[in-house]
């Protein structure tokens, strides 16, 4: 599908609904470049409905960590799960990280970037994780978390969902990394703001 066709679909959806909603097939074929074009084409105040996979994640979050879900979506109308169109590059399936949970106000944030892995201990955990993968052995939750953070920013709720582990196990992995001085954990949204670039 051409860039022009995708922009036309987004425009028609916005004119009809007051926000952009894309079908599953379109979410699967949008390239990273096209996601950036959409983000730049439309005002950052315009909203886009999350893709079906992300809606499934947030429905899971509502059951497994309702206080965090409420922190994100409280006050939203019936048709929730709409975010600024500027987030579309993070939502396309080729990136797979989803809508970042990084600005909680009533709960501790568990959002990490490569900047949170700057100690020698972080580097040791990362190197050992790579060796374990090469040896085709299973990573611990803490090792998998460090490896994923080294690739791209990540919150522990998406991490737990994708790895099919409990949120408590994901938080325990963070505590283990903190105890080992392998990660910096900034819980407040204002502390995280300088590390977030999207």
C-alpha positions in Angstrom: 0.0 0.0 0.0 1.3 3.4 -0.9 1.9 6.3 1.5 -0.8 8.3 -0.2 -3.3 5.5 0.3 -2.5 5.0 3.9 -2.8 8.8 4.6 -6.2 8.7 2.7 -7.5 5.9 4.9 -6.4 7.7 8.1 -8.0 10.9 6.9 -11.3 9.2 6.1 -11.3 7.4 9.4 -10.7 10.7 11.3 -13.5 12.5 9.4 -15.9 9.7 10.2 -15.0 8.9 13.8 -13.2 11.9 15.1 -10.1 9.7 15.6 -8.1 7.3 13.5 -8.9 3.6 13.6 -7.0 1.1 11.4 -8.0 -2.5 10.8 -5.8 -5.4 11.8 -4.6 -6.0 8.2 -3.3 -2.4 7.9 -1.6 -2.5 11.3 0.3 -5.6 10.0 1.5 -4.0 6.8 2.5 -0.4 7.8 6.2 0.0 7.7 8.3 1.9 10.2 8.8 4.7 7.6 5.0 4.8 6.9 4.3 5.0 10.6 6.6 8.0 10.8 4.9 9.6 7.8 1.5 9.2 9.5 2.9 10.7 12.7 4.2 13.7 10.9 1.2 14.2 8.6 -1.4 14.5 11.4 -1.5 16.9 14.4 -0.1 15.4 17.6 -3.4 16.2 19.3 -5.2 13.8 17.0 -6.0 10.4 18.5 -5.6 6.9 17.1 -7.1 3.8 18.5 -4.6 1.2 19.7 -4.2 -1.9 17.5 -6.1 -5.1 18.5 -3.0 -6.7 20.1 -2.4 -3.7 22.3 -6.1 -3.6 23.3 -5.8 -7.3 24.3 -2.7 -6.3 26.4 -4.6 -3.5 28.2 -7.6 -5.8 28.8 -5.1 -8.2 30.4 -3.6 -5.4 32.4 -7.0 -4.4 33.7 -7.4 -7.9 35.2 -3.8 -8.4 36.5 -2.9 -4.9 37.7 -6.1 -2.8 37.9 -4.5 0.1 39.8 -2.0 0.7 37.0 -4.8 0.3 34.3 -6.8 2.9 36.3 -3.8 5.2 36.5 -3.7 5.1 32.7 -7.3 5.1 31.6 -9.4 6.5 34.5 -11.8 9.0 33.2 -11.8 7.7 29.7 -15.1 7.3 28.0 -16.6 4.0 26.9 -14.5 3.9 23.7 -11.1 3.9 25.5 -7.7 2.9 24.2 -7.1 6.0 22.1 -3.7 7.7 22.2 -1.9 10.6 20.4 -1.1 9.8 16.7 2.5 10.6 17.5 2.7 7.2 19.2 2.0 5.2 16.0 5.7 4.3 15.4 5.7 2.5 18.7 2.5 0.7 18.0 3.2 -1.0 14.6 3.6 -4.7 14.9 7.2 -4.6 13.4 8.4 -2.8 16.5 6.2 -4.7 19.0 6.9 -2.7 22.1 3.5 -1.2 22.4 2.2 1.9 24.1 4.8 2.8 26.7 3.7 2.8 30.3 6.1 5.4 31.7 4.1 8.3 33.2 2.1 6.7 36.0 1.2 9.2 38.7 -0.5 7.0 41.3 1.8 4.0 41.0 5.5 3.3 40.7 6.8 3.3 37.1 8.8 0.4 35.9 10.0 1.7 32.6 13.6 1.3 31.5 15.9 2.4 28.7 19.5 1.7 27.9 20.4 4.6 30.1 19.3 2.6 33.1 21.9 -0.1 32.3 25.1 1.9 32.6 26.9 0.1 35.3 29.6 -2.5 34.9 27.2 -5.0 36.5 24.7 -4.2 33.8 27.2 -5.0 31.2 28.2 -8.3 32.9 24.5 -9.4 33.0 24.0 -8.5 29.4 27.1 -10.3 28.2 26.2 -13.4 30.3 22.7 -13.3 28.8 24.1 -13.3 25.3 26.3 -16.3 26.1 23.3 -18.2 27.5 21.3 -17.6 24.3 24.3 -18.7 22.2 24.5 -21.9 24.4 20.7 -22.3 23.8 20.0 -22.3 27.5 17.0 -20.6 29.2 17.4 -17.1 30.5 16.2 -16.0 34.0 13.6 -13.3 34.0 16.2 -10.8 35.1 18.6 -11.7 32.3 15.8 -11.6 29.7 14.7 -8.2 31.0 18.3 -6.7 30.7 18.6 -8.1 27.2 15.3 -6.6 26.1 16.0 -3.2 27.6 19.4 -3.2 25.9 17.5 -3.5 22.5 14.8 -0.9 23.2 12.9 0.9 26.0 10.5 -1.3 27.8 8.0 -1.4 30.7 7.7 -4.5 32.9 4.0 -4.9 32.2 4.6 -5.5 28.5 7.5 -7.6 29.4 5.4 -9.8 31.7 2.6 -10.1 29.1 4.9 -11.1 26.3 6.9 -13.6 28.4 3.7 -15.0 30.0 5.0 -14.4 33.5 3.3 -12.8 36.5 3.8 -9.1 37.1 5.2 -9.9 40.5 7.8 -12.1 38.9 8.8 -9.2 36.5 9.0 -6.9 39.5 11.1 -9.5 41.4 13.5 -9.5 38.4 13.8 -5.7 38.7 14.5 -6.1 42.5 17.2 -8.7 41.7 18.9 -6.3 39.2 18.7 -3.4 41.7 20.2 -5.6 44.4 23.0 -6.6 42.0 23.5 -2.9 41.1 22.8 -3.8 37.5 19.9 -1.4 36.9 18.8 2.1 38.0 15.1 2.2 38.9 13.4 5.6 38.7 9.8 5.3 39.9 8.5 8.8 39.3 7.3 10.0 35.9 9.2 13.3 36.3 12.4 11.4 36.9 11.9 9.3 33.7 11.0 12.3 31.5 14.6 13.1 30.6 15.2 9.5 29.5 12.2 9.3 27.2 12.6 10.2 23.6 9.5 9.5 21.6 
